[in-house]
Amino acid sequence: MRKRTLLLAAGLTTGLLTALPSQPASAAPPGLSGDFNGDGYRDAAVGASCADVGSASCAGAVVVLYGSSSGLSDTRKAVITQNSPGVPGTAESSDVFGASLAAADLDRDGYSDLVVGAPNEAIGDREGVGSGTILWGSRSGLSGGKGLPQPSTLETYSNFSGGIAAGDFDGDGDTDVTLTGRTHTRLYQGPFTRAAGPLSHQRVGELGTTYQVFAGDMTGDDAAERVYTSGVDGDPGGQILYYRKTATGTALTELTGADGSNGSIADIDGDGYGDLVLGDPVDPAAHKPVGHKGGQIAVWYGGPNGPDPAQTPTVVHQDTTGVPGSGESDDAFGSALSTGDINRDGYADVVVGAPGEDLGSAVEAGSVTVLFGSASGLTTKGAKSYTQNTAGVPGTAESWDRLGTAVDLTDVTKDGRADLAIGVDGENTTGGLWTLRGTSTGLTTAGAKGMTAAAVALKSGRYFGSAIAQ
């Protein structure tokens, strides 16, 4: 896979670009995670981490696309940067605001909020320290914000906020937030207020460097487990650690046989416990003998105490029977993951991004693969792959499009079936977002949409579609 050089340009107009759809005055906010304006439809927040803001190259932006019965549309949108009214900070070159995202109602007002990471933000003369910002939901959508308290011990190139997860980690009914970084992992405990931010916050001292984090209930106790991934000496596939609530506090468990760099949690086998899906997209090599050529995913099934480290997980790659394609070097199968019930059968399904997939002479054109849940767990029966050469999918597969950079399964049409948003961060060199609707038989390309950076009013910069809030 050819490594790409980050190219910089100029010219994004900042602020909210269109009037936001609002909730009727008589309606009460439904409190849906990801519903930023309280109209009952979940919305999509999409990172454009290297968008230019004025003369600040690669400062970053977040594009909000509002849900409706007809799905997401580039006519119902807002673009938010650190120069937008009420947003803390200032857009500066190479901040990469929007590189990481998580949605949840933090202040319990019925409107979902958005936590945005800028992992390369400079603090004073310290470069690459990183920061986290809350954007508040409201009847008119996301508006204004609050910076999360900044640890004073962060070092240069800490890249704090590289990973973000939100959930009720302690089971008290309030949403909490955790941020990762190269030198610091932090927990912010709710409830949050717009004036003061979190109720409390502290360093997660048991952890060293953590790159990503994701959360979900794997024990059936209505408290979300926090799963952290990191690279450590002696574990070339990546260390997987998770915290779960106990009667006396929290317990830390290492999945000693697990490998991966990212993941998602949902109930794939319908037993009431969330299951952990891990992506290990890096090819085996001398320094990393584990994994599969082209990448793989593994499912670790939940239980009353979380996934048992002694279990044998379900492993799937492009050479598994029933999976379209074949494992090829640098496909990066598993570099993006999302879970949700596409066909409304009660079992969570899995979408896997492979942005490095070559299609004929089109290098790194990218693909996504859909795998279905069942009573026996994840199955390859009915598995299907989608590219920009698939009939009905907008566009044409071209080199460096990288379809599948990010994926998100969320019901944005309120029909009970998860719809798929796909990041295509190399489309036309500036990026794009593709959408497919969920149906009773799986995803459909009928009515599929492709929204480029230009269509959502990002005039310059790169990597629109590099992140989608889960």
C-alpha positions as CSV (number, residue, x, y, z in Angstrom):
1,M,0.0,0.0,0.0
2,R,1.4,3.3,-1.0
3,K,1.8,5.8,1.8
4,R,0.2,9.1,1.1
5,T,1.6,12.5,1.8
6,L,-0.7,14.9,3.6
7,L,-1.3,17.8,1.1
8,L,-2.5,21.1,2.3
9,A,-4.7,23.8,0.6
10,A,-6.7,26.8,1.6
11,G,-10.1,28.4,1.5
12,L,-12.9,26.9,3.7
13,T,-15.6,29.3,4.9
14,T,-16.3,28.7,8.5
15,G,-19.4,28.6,10.6
16,L,-22.9,27.1,10.1
17,L,-23.5,27.1,6.4
18,T,-27.3,26.5,6.3
19,A,-30.2,26.9,8.6
20,L,-30.6,23.8,10.7
21,P,-33.8,21.8,10.9
22,S,-35.6,22.4,14.2
23,Q,-37.9,20.4,16.4
24,P,-41.6,21.5,16.5
25,A,-42.2,23.6,19.6
26,S,-44.8,21.2,20.9
27,A,-42.6,18.1,20.7
28,A,-40.4,16.9,23.5
29,P,-36.9,15.9,22.7
30,P,-36.7,12.1,22.4
31,G,-33.2,11.8,23.9
32,L,-31.9,9.6,21.0
33,S,-28.1,9.3,20.9
34,G,-27.0,11.1,17.7
35,D,-30.2,13.1,17.4
36,F,-28.7,16.6,17.7
37,N,-31.9,18.6,17.1
38,G,-34.4,16.5,18.9
39,D,-36.7,15.8,15.9
40,G,-36.8,12.1,16.4
41,Y,-34.3,11.2,13.6
42,R,-30.7,10.3,14.3
43,D,-28.2,12.4,12.5
44,A,-24.7,11.9,11.2
45,A,-21.6,13.8,12.3
46,V,-18.7,13.4,9.8
47,G,-15.1,14.4,10.3
48,A,-13.2,16.4,7.7
49,S,-10.0,16.3,9.7
50,C,-7.8,18.1,7.2
51,A,-10.2,20.7,5.9
52,D,-8.8,24.2,5.7
53,V,-10.4,27.0,7.7
54,G,-9.5,30.3,6.1
55,S,-5.7,30.4,5.8
56,A,-5.3,27.6,8.5
57,S,-4.4,24.5,6.5
58,C,-5.6,21.2,7.8
59,A,-7.4,22.8,10.8
60,G,-10.3,20.4,10.5
61,A,-14.1,20.6,10.5
62,V,-17.2,18.6,11.4
63,V,-20.0,18.2,8.9
64,V,-23.5,17.4,10.4
65,L,-26.0,15.8,8.2
66,Y,-29.5,15.7,9.6
67,G,-31.6,12.5,9.4
68,S,-35.1,12.3,7.9
69,S,-37.6,9.8,6.5
70,S,-35.7,10.0,3.2
71,G,-32.2,9.6,4.8
72,L,-29.3,11.9,5.0
73,S,-29.0,14.8,2.5
74,D,-26.4,17.5,1.7
75,T,-29.2,20.0,1.7
76,R,-29.8,19.5,5.5
77,K,-26.4,20.2,6.9
78,A,-24.1,22.3,9.0
79,V,-20.4,22.8,9.0
80,I,-18.7,23.5,12.3
81,T,-15.1,24.5,13.0
82,Q,-13.2,26.0,15.9
83,N,-14.0,29.4,14.3
84,S,-17.7,28.8,14.5
85,P,-19.7,31.0,17.0
86,G,-19.5,29.7,20.6
87,V,-17.0,26.9,19.8
88,P,-13.9,27.1,22.1
89,G,-10.5,27.7,20.7
90,T,-9.3,28.9,17.3
91,A,-8.9,27.0,14.1
92,E,-5.1,26.6,13.6
93,S,-3.1,24.8,11.0
94,S,-2.8,21.0,11.6
95,D,-5.2,20.9,14.6
96,V,-7.2,18.1,12.8
97,F,-10.4,19.0,14.6
98,G,-12.9,16.2,13.8
99,A,-10.3,13.4,13.7
100,S,-12.3,11.6,16.4
101,L,-16.0,11.8,17.3
102,A,-18.6,10.4,19.8
103,A,-22.3,11.3,20.2
104,A,-24.3,11.2,23.4
105,D,-26.6,13.3,25.5
106,L,-24.2,14.6,28.2
107,D,-26.3,17.2,29.9
108,R,-29.6,15.2,30.1
109,D,-31.6,17.8,28.1
110,G,-32.9,15.4,25.6
111,Y,-30.7,16.6,22.8
112,S,-27.6,14.6,21.8
113,D,-24.3,16.3,22.1
114,L,-21.1,15.6,20.2
115,V,-17.6,15.2,21.5
116,V,-14.9,16.2,19.0
117,G,-11.2,15.4,19.2
118,A,-8.4,17.6,17.8
119,P,-5.5,15.3,18.6
120,N,-2.9,17.5,17.0
121,E,-3.9,20.8,18.7
122,A,-1.0,22.8,20.0
123,I,-1.1,24.2,23.6
124,G,1.2,27.2,23.9
125,D,4.5,26.2,22.6
126,R,3.8,22.4,23.0
127,E,2.9,20.9,19.6
128,G,0.6,18.0,19.1
129,V,-0.8,18.0,22.6
130,G,-4.5,17.5,21.6
131,S,-7.8,18.6,23.0
132,G,-11.4,17.5,23.3
133,T,-14.5,19.7,22.8
134,I,-18.2,19.2,23.5
135,L,-20.6,20.7,21.0
136,W,-24.1,21.0,22.5
137,G,-27.3,19.8,20.9
138,S,-30.3,22.0,20.8
139,R,-33.6,22.5,18.9
140,S,-31.6,24.1,16.1
141,G,-28.9,21.5,16.1
142,L,-25.4,21.6,17.4
143,S,-24.5,25.0,18.6
144,G,-21.7,26.4,20.8
145,G,-19.5,24.2,23.0
146,K,-17.3,23.6,26.0
147,G,-13.7,22.4,26.1
148,L,-13.1,19.3,28.2
149,P,-10.7,20.0,31.1
150,Q,-7.1,19.8,29.9
151,P,-4.7,17.6,31.9
152,S,-1.7,19.8,32.9
153,T,0.7,16.8,32.5
154,L,0.2,16.4,28.7
155,E,3.4,16.4,26.8
156,T,4.4,17.5,23.3
157,Y,2.9,15.1,20.8
158,S,0.6,13.4,23.3
159,N,-2.1,13.4,20.7
160,F,-4.7,13.5,23.4
161,S,-8.3,12.7,22.1
162,G,-7.0,10.4,19.4
163,G,-9.8,8.1,20.6
164,I,-13.2,9.0,22.2
165,A,-16.0,7.0,23.7
166,A,-19.1,7.9,25.6
167,G,-21.4,5.8,27.7
168,D,-22.7,5.2,31.2
169,F,-19.6,3.4,32.5
170,D,-20.6,3.3,36.2
171,G,-24.3,2.5,35.9
172,D,-25.5,5.7,37.7
173,G,-27.7,6.9,34.8
174,D,-25.4,9.6,33.6
175,T,-23.2,9.5,30.5
176,D,-19.5,9.5,30.9
177,V,-16.7,10.2,28.4
178,T,-13.2,8.8,28.0
179,L,-10.3,10.1,25.8
180,T,-7.1,8.3,24.8
181,G,-3.7,9.6,24.0
182,R,0.0,8.6,23.6
183,T,0.9,9.7,27.1
184,H,-2.5,10.0,28.9
185,T,-5.9,8.3,29.2
186,R,-8.6,10.2,31.0
187,L,-12.1,9.6,32.3
188,Y,-14.7,12.4,32.5
189,Q,-17.7,11.5,34.7
190,G,-21.2,12.8,34.2
191,P,-23.5,14.5,34.7
192,F,-22.2,17.3,32.5
193,T,-23.4,20.9,32.6
194,R,-22.8,23.6,30.0
195,A,-21.2,25.9,32.5
196,A,-18.9,23.5,34.4
197,G,-18.5,20.5,32.0
198,P,-18.1,17.1,33.8
199,L,-18.9,16.4,37.4
200,S,-15.3,15.1,37.9
201,H,-12.4,13.8,35.9
202,Q,-9.3,11.8,36.6
203,R,-6.4,10.0,34.9
204,V,-6.9,6.3,34.2
205,G,-3.7,5.4,35.9
206,E,-3.6,1.7,35.1
207,L,-3.2,2.4,31.4
208,G,-0.2,3.6,29.5
209,T,-0.4,4.6,25.8
210,T,-3.9,4.0,24.4
211,Y,-4.7,4.7,20.8
212,Q,-8.4,3.9,20.5
213,V,-11.4,3.3,22.7
214,F,-15.0,2.1,22.2
215,A,-17.7,1.2,24.6
216,G,-20.9,-1.0,25.0
217,D,-22.6,-3.2,27.4
218,M,-21.0,-6.7,27.2
219,T,-22.2,-7.9,30.7
220,G,-26.0,-7.2,30.5
221,D,-25.9,-4.9,33.5
222,D,-26.8,-1.7,31.6
223,A,-23.4,-0.2,32.3
224,A,-21.1,0.2,29.3
225,E,-17.7,-1.5,29.3
226,R,-14.7,0.6,28.1
227,V,-12.4,-1.2,25.7
228,Y,-9.0,0.3,25.1
229,T,-6.5,-0.8,22.4
230,S,-2.7,-0.1,22.5
231,G,0.5,-1.3,21.2
232,V,3.0,-2.8,23.7
233,D,6.3,-4.6,23.5
234,G,5.8,-8.3,23.5
235,D,2.3,-8.2,22.0
236,P,2.7,-7.4,18.3
237,G,-1.1,-7.7,17.6
238,G,-2.0,-5.0,20.0
239,Q,-3.1,-5.2,23.6
240,I,-6.9,-5.3,24.3
241,L,-8.0,-4.2,27.8
242,Y,-11.5,-3.6,29.1
243,Y,-13.1,-2.1,32.3
244,R,-16.4,-3.4,33.7
245,K,-18.4,-2.2,36.6
246,T,-18.3,-4.4,39.8
247,A,-20.0,-4.2,43.2
248,T,-16.9,-2.5,44.6
249,G,-15.8,-0.3,41.7
250,T,-14.3,-1.5,38.4
251,A,-12.3,-4.5,37.2
252,L,-9.7,-4.5,34.5
253,T,-9.5,-7.5,32.2
254,E,-7.0,-8.2,29.4
255,L,-8.1,-10.3,26.5
256,T,-4.8,-12.0,26.2
257,G,-5.5,-13.8,23.0
258,A,-7.1,-10.8,21.2
259,D,-5.5,-8.6,18.5
260,G,-6.7,-5.5,16.9
261,S,-6.6,-1.7,16.7
262,N,-10.3,-0.7,16.6
263,G,-13.7,-2.2,17.3
264,S,-17.4,-2.1,17.9
265,I,-19.8,-3.6,20.4
266,A,-23.3,-5.0,19.8
267,D,-25.4,-8.1,20.5
268,I,-24.7,-10.3,17.4
269,D,-26.1,-13.6,18.7
270,G,-29.2,-12.1,20.5
271,D,-28.4,-13.5,23.9
272,G,-28.7,-10.1,25.7
273,Y,-25.0,-9.5,26.0
274,G,-23.0,-7.2,23.8
275,D,-20.3,-8.8,21.7
276,L,-16.9,-7.3,21.0
277,V,-15.9,-7.1,17.3
278,L,-12.2,-6.3,16.8
279,G,-10.5,-5.2,13.6
280,D,-6.9,-6.3,12.9
281,P,-6.2,-4.7,9.5
282,V,-2.4,-5.0,9.5
283,D,-0.8,-7.8,7.4
284,P,1.4,-10.3,9.2
285,A,5.1,-9.5,9.1
286,A,8.4,-10.4,10.8
287,H,7.6,-7.9,13.6
288,K,3.9,-9.0,13.7
289,P,3.4,-12.7,12.9
290,V,-0.3,-12.7,13.9
291,G,-3.3,-11.8,11.8
292,H,-4.2,-12.6,8.2
293,K,-3.0,-11.3,4.8
294,G,-5.2,-8.3,4.0
295,G,-6.6,-8.1,7.5
296,Q,-9.2,-9.8,9.6
297,I,-11.9,-9.3,12.3
298,A,-12.7,-11.4,15.4
299,V,-15.8,-11.6,17.5
300,W,-15.5,-12.1,21.2
301,Y,-18.9,-13.0,22.7
302,G,-20.1,-11.2,25.9
303,G,-21.4,-12.8,29.1
304,P,-22.2,-11.9,32.7
305,N,-18.5,-11.0,33.3
306,G,-17.8,-9.8,29.8
307,P,-15.9,-11.7,27.1
308,D,-14.0,-14.7,28.5
309,P,-10.3,-14.5,27.6
310,A,-10.3,-18.3,27.4
311,Q,-12.9,-18.5,24.6
312,T,-12.2,-19.1,21.0
313,P,-13.4,-16.1,19.0
314,T,-15.1,-16.2,15.6
315,V,-12.4,-15.0,13.1
316,V,-13.4,-13.8,9.6
317,H,-11.3,-12.5,6.7
318,Q,-11.6,-12.3,3.0
319,D,-10.4,-15.9,2.6
320,T,-13.1,-17.2,4.9
321,T,-15.7,-19.3,3.0
322,G,-18.7,-17.2,2.0
323,V,-16.8,-13.8,2.2
324,P,-16.5,-12.0,-1.2
325,G,-13.0,-11.3,-2.5
326,S,-9.7,-12.6,-1.3
327,G,-7.1,-11.5,1.2
328,E,-4.4,-9.4,-0.5
329,S,-1.6,-7.4,0.9
330,D,-2.6,-4.0,2.3
331,D,-6.4,-4.4,1.8
332,A,-6.8,-3.1,5.4
333,F,-9.9,-5.3,5.9
334,G,-11.0,-4.4,9.5
335,S,-9.6,-0.9,9.6
336,A,-13.2,0.4,10.0
337,L,-16.0,-1.4,11.8
338,S,-19.6,-0.7,12.8
339,T,-22.5,-2.8,14.1
340,G,-26.2,-2.5,13.9
341,D,-29.4,-4.4,12.9
342,I,-29.8,-3.8,9.1
343,N,-32.7,-6.2,8.5
344,R,-34.5,-5.9,11.8
345,D,-34.2,-9.5,12.7
346,G,-33.0,-8.8,16.3
347,Y,-29.4,-9.7,15.6
348,A,-26.7,-7.0,15.2
349,D,-24.9,-7.1,11.8
350,V,-21.3,-6.1,11.1
351,V,-19.9,-3.8,8.4
352,V,-16.2,-4.0,7.7
353,G,-14.3,-1.4,5.8
354,A,-11.3,-2.3,3.6
355,P,-10.1,1.1,2.2
356,G,-6.9,-0.4,0.8
357,E,-8.8,-2.8,-1.5
358,D,-7.5,-2.7,-5.1
359,L,-10.1,-3.1,-7.9
360,G,-8.4,-4.0,-11.1
361,S,-6.0,-1.2,-11.9
362,A,-7.6,1.1,-9.3
363,V,-5.3,1.1,-6.4
364,E,-6.8,1.6,-2.9
365,A,-10.3,2.1,-4.4
366,G,-11.8,0.5,-1.3
367,S,-14.7,-1.8,-0.4
368,V,-17.1,-2.6,2.5
369,T,-18.4,-6.0,3.4
370,V,-21.6,-6.8,5.3
371,L,-21.8,-9.8,7.6
372,F,-25.0,-10.8,9.4
373,G,-25.6,-11.8,13.0
374,S,-27.6,-14.9,13.9
375,A,-28.5,-17.1,16.9
376,S,-25.2,-18.9,16.4
377,G,-23.2,-15.7,16.2
378,L,-21.6,-14.0,13.2
379,T,-22.2,-15.8,10.0
380,T,-20.8,-15.4,6.4
381,K,-24.1,-16.6,5.0
382,G,-25.4,-13.9,2.7
383,A,-22.3,-11.8,3.1
384,K,-22.0,-9.1,0.5
385,S,-19.3,-6.6,-0.6
386,Y,-19.9,-3.2,-2.1
387,T,-17.6,-0.9,-4.1
388,Q,-18.1,2.1,-6.3
389,N,-18.3,-0.5,-9.2
390,T,-21.4,-2.2,-7.6
391,A,-24.5,-1.5,-9.6
392,G,-26.5,1.4,-8.0
393,V,-23.6,2.7,-5.9
394,P,-22.7,6.2,-7.0
395,G,-19.4,7.0,-8.7
396,T,-16.7,4.8,-10.2
397,A,-13.9,3.0,-8.3
398,E,-10.8,5.0,-8.8
399,S,-7.3,4.9,-7.3
400,W,-7.0,6.4,-3.9
401,D,-10.8,6.8,-3.3
402,R,-10.5,4.7,-0.2
403,L,-14.1,3.7,0.2
404,G,-14.6,2.3,3.6
405,T,-12.2,4.6,5.5
406,A,-15.0,5.0,8.1
407,V,-18.3,3.1,8.4
408,D,-21.4,3.7,10.6
409,L,-24.6,1.7,10.9
410,T,-27.3,4.0,12.3
411,D,-31.1,4.1,11.7
412,V,-31.4,7.7,10.3
413,T,-34.8,7.1,8.7
414,K,-36.7,5.9,11.8
415,D,-37.9,2.7,10.2
416,G,-36.1,0.4,12.7
417,R,-33.4,-0.7,10.2
418,A,-29.8,0.5,10.4
419,D,-28.7,2.5,7.4
420,L,-25.0,2.6,6.3
421,A,-22.9,5.7,6.0
422,I,-19.5,5.1,4.3
423,G,-16.5,7.4,4.5
424,V,-14.6,7.8,1.2
425,D,-11.9,10.1,2.3
426,G,-9.9,10.1,-0.9
427,E,-12.9,10.8,-3.3
428,N,-11.8,13.6,-5.7
429,T,-8.8,14.0,-3.4
430,T,-11.0,15.8,-0.8
431,G,-13.3,13.1,0.4
432,G,-17.0,12.1,0.4
433,L,-19.7,10.2,2.2
434,W,-21.8,7.5,0.6
435,T,-25.1,6.2,2.0
436,L,-27.1,2.9,1.6
437,R,-30.5,2.2,3.1
438,G,-31.3,-0.8,5.3
439,T,-34.2,-3.1,4.3
440,S,-35.7,-6.4,5.5
441,T,-33.2,-8.3,3.2
442,G,-30.1,-6.2,3.9
443,L,-28.7,-3.1,2.3
444,T,-30.1,-1.8,-0.9
445,T,-28.4,0.4,-3.5
446,A,-31.8,1.8,-4.6
447,G,-31.7,5.5,-3.7
448,A,-28.0,5.3,-2.7
449,K,-26.4,8.7,-2.4
450,G,-22.9,10.0,-2.8
451,M,-22.0,13.4,-1.2
452,T,-18.6,14.9,-2.0
453,A,-16.8,17.5,0.1
454,A,-17.8,20.1,-2.5
455,A,-21.5,19.2,-2.1
456,V,-21.4,19.8,1.6
457,A,-19.6,23.2,1.1
458,L,-16.1,22.1,2.1
459,K,-14.1,24.2,-0.4
460,S,-10.7,22.8,0.2
461,G,-8.6,20.5,2.4
462,R,-8.8,16.8,2.7
463,Y,-10.3,13.7,4.4
464,F,-14.0,14.4,4.5
465,G,-15.3,11.0,5.6
466,S,-12.3,10.1,7.7
467,A,-14.4,9.7,10.8
468,I,-18.1,9.2,11.6
469,A,-19.5,9.6,15.1
470,Q,-20.7,6.2,16.5
